[in-house]
Amino acid sequence: MTHSNANAAALVSDKLALLNELDMSHGILDLACGNGRNGLFLVEQQLPVIFADVDGDKLTALAAKAHGYPEWVQLWHVDFEQPEQRPLRGKTFDAILVFNYLHRPLMADIRQAVRQGGLVFYETFTVGQREFGRPHNPDFLLAENELKEHFADWEILHYFEGERENPNRAIASLVARRPAEHG
């Protein structure tokens, strides 16, 4: 497998050192991973990744792409949007990656599933995306400062909200560390 960091989101490749500093005991969840571009990049860095997606065909394709790294890859066929299920409940990860995906009912479970001192990398579209194209549905678009507010009590290591080019898009991106519990 040769997966260039050009395929990974800039947020992941630019902030790789933060993931390398973690004591990996639970792995990195690539939530709603799709084609797995970010997780594949991390697997090549010998970081353990759990690829999670509702699309079993995409997971099968990921298994083939990552065949040379079996010790670093787990596949999880899961639908995060089933209201009667809460698949993250009771699970713990060193970090969670979420890119181009928003399901607000899952936000609290994402926060809970990151271990103390662990990280969340989150990047998705904002309401400004309507100027550029899809998605248009407000259910899939963050309001202004919404992402930052979801993690306001965490240590914010990176935050950007605005427009990017190539392709043109309106996004919010965040890297945050879950604090140690006090008390």
N, C-alpha and C positions, 0 to 999 in steps of 0.2 A: 504494500500500500504506500503510495506516495501522495500525500495530501498537503499541498502548499498552504502556507499561512495566508496566501492571497485568497483562498477559498473561505477562510474563517472570517467572522465578523471582526472588524478592527478593534472593537471593544475587548474581544477575547485575546487576540494576538498582542495587542498593546499592553494589556494588564495580566499577561501570563505569569509574571513574577509573583503576583499575589496568590495565585493558585499553587505555585511551586513552594511557597512558604508554608502552606497548610500541612499539618500532620494528617495524612490521608488514612482514615480508618473506615470510612463509610462510602467513599466514592463521590463522584460528581454526577448529578442527575441532569441530563440534557432533556428537558421537559418539552413535549410536543416537538420532538427533534426533527421531524420531516426527513430531509435527505441527510441530516447529521453532520453538516459541514463543520460546525464548531466542535462537536464531540470527536469527530475523526481527527481534527487537528490536535486535540488534547491527548488522544490515544497515542498519536505519534510522538508526543512528548513523554510517553510512558506514565500517563495519569489515568487512573481507573474511571471509566465512564459507564453509566447506565443510560442507554438510549431508550426513551419512552415515547411511544406514539400510538395513536389509534389505528394507523395504517400498517397492517401486517406485511404488505408487500414492500413498503419502504424499509421496515425492519429487516426483512429477508435480504434486501439489497445491501443494507448496511453490514450485515453479517458477512456477506461475500467480500465487501470492500475491506473489512477489518480482519480477514481470516488469518493474517500473520501475527495478530496481537490478541490471541484468545484470552490471555491472563488479564487484559486490560478492558475487556468488553463484556457487558451484560445487556441483554435485550429485554424490554418490558412492554408487552402488548397491553395497552390500557387506554380506556376512555375516561379522561379527566372531567368530562362534562355530564356524566350521568348523575342526576340530582340525588338519587338514593345511595350513591356510593361516595366514599371519600378516600380514594386510593392512597393519598399521602399520609393519612392519619396513622400514627404509630410508627412511621418511617423516619429515618434520620440520614442526612447526607452532609458531606463536608462542604459542598457547594451545589447550587442549583442554577442552571442556565435556562433562560426563557427568552426566545427571540421570535419576533413577529407573531406573537400569540397573546391573547388577552381573554381570560375567563375570570371575571371579577370574583365570583363565588369561591374560587380557588386561592385567592390571595392570602387569606389567613392561614390556610394549610401550608402554603409555600413558606411563609414566615416560620411556622412551627416546625417544619421538616428540616430546616437548616440548623445544624448543631451550633451550640454556643461557640463563638469565635469563627464560625463558618461564613461563607460568602454567598451572596446572590448577585448574578449578572443578569440584568433585565433590560431588554431593548425592544420596543414596539412602537406602533404608530400612534400619533396624536390626532386630535381633531383637525389640525392643519393639513392632514393628508388628503382631505377632500379636494383640495386645490390640484393635487397631482394625480389622483386616480384612486384605485381601490386600496384598502376597503373604505366604504362609505358609511356602513352601518355603525351608529354610535356605540353599539355594544362591543365593537372591536377597536375603538379609538379612545385613547386616554384623554381626559380633560387636562387643562393647564395645571401643572404641578401635581397631578394626581399620583403619579408614580412615586415622586419624592415624598408625598404625604403618607403613602402606604408604609414607607420605611423611615419615617421621621425620627423614631426612637432608636434607630440603628446608626452606626458610624458610617456616614456617607463618604466613600473614598473617591467616587467619581460621579458627576451628574452633568448631563447635557440635555437640553430641550430646545429644539429648533429644527431648522431645515438642513439637509445634507444633499449632496449632488452625487451623480453617477451611481445609481439613478436618483433623480429628484424625489425626495420624500421628506415627510415631517415626522420626527421621532422624538422619543424620550429615551435616554439610556442612563443606566445607573449601575454602579457597583457599590454594595454595602456589606458591612460586616455585622453579624448578629452579636450584640454585647453579651458578656457573661451576666448571668442572673445575680442579683444582689439580694442579700437578706438572709 
